[in-house]
Amino acid sequence: MAKKRKVTKKKKTTKKKAAKRKKAPKGLWSKADINLLKKLFPTNPTSRIAKQLRRKTDAVKKKASRMGLRKSKTYLKSIGRA
């Protein structure tokens, strides 16, 4: 005869404390996020901006494109693209 298995309760996992800056609901951009994007986009790498905003790089690129934001000529020269 097969032995009966003990049923164990799942352990509750504790969530890490939320960061100081709350994350916006999926897909929504707060005014603060938009202002920060306007300020940082021309002179900073998109990946760094994405980390700061806690968004995917592609989402930042798409939002910047829709807003008509472009990298500055000095930034593009500094990375060897202009």
N, C-alpha and C positions, 0 to 999 in steps of 0.2 A: 504494500500500500504506500501511496505517496505521502510524504510528510506535508503537513499544513504549513504554509508560509505565514510568518507574522506580518500583520499589516502595520506599517509604520506611518506616522504622520509626517508630512513634508515639513521641513524646517522653513520658517519664515525668514526670508532674506531682508536684510535692512538696506534701504536705499541710501545712497550717499546724499549728503546735504546738497541742496540745490545751490548753484552758483549765485553770486550776488546779482547778476543780470539775468532776468527771466527770459526764457526763450519765447518768441512769438509763436502763435499757432501756425501750423503748417501752411506755408505759402503766403502768409501775410507779412508785410513789411511795416514796421512802426516808423513814425516820423523820425525818431532818433536814429534808427538803422539807416534810413534814406539819407539823412544829413551826414552821417558818418561815411557812408558810401561816397557821397559827393565830395567830401573833404579828402578822403584817402585814395580813391581810385586813380586819379591821374599820376600819382607819384609813388605808389606802393605795389608790390606784387599781389596779384589777385588771390593767391593762396593764403597770404598773410591776412588779407582783409576777410577772407572766408572764415579763417580760424577765429578772428576777433569777433565776427558777427555770429559765429556758430551756425554757419550755413555751408552748403556744398559749394565748391568752386564754380561749378556750372551754373548754379542759381545766381551767384554774384555776377558772373559774366553776362547772363541773360538779362538781369535787372539793369545792369549798367548800359547794356546795348539798347534796351527799351527806353532808357532815360536819355540816351544820346551822349553818354559819357565816353571819353576817349583818354588813352594814356597820353601824357605830355611828351613833347618832342625830346626834352632833356632826359626824361626817364627812359625813353626808347633808345636814345643814344648811349646811356649808361649801361644798358644791357646788350648793346651791339645790334639793335634791330632797326636803326634809322640812319 
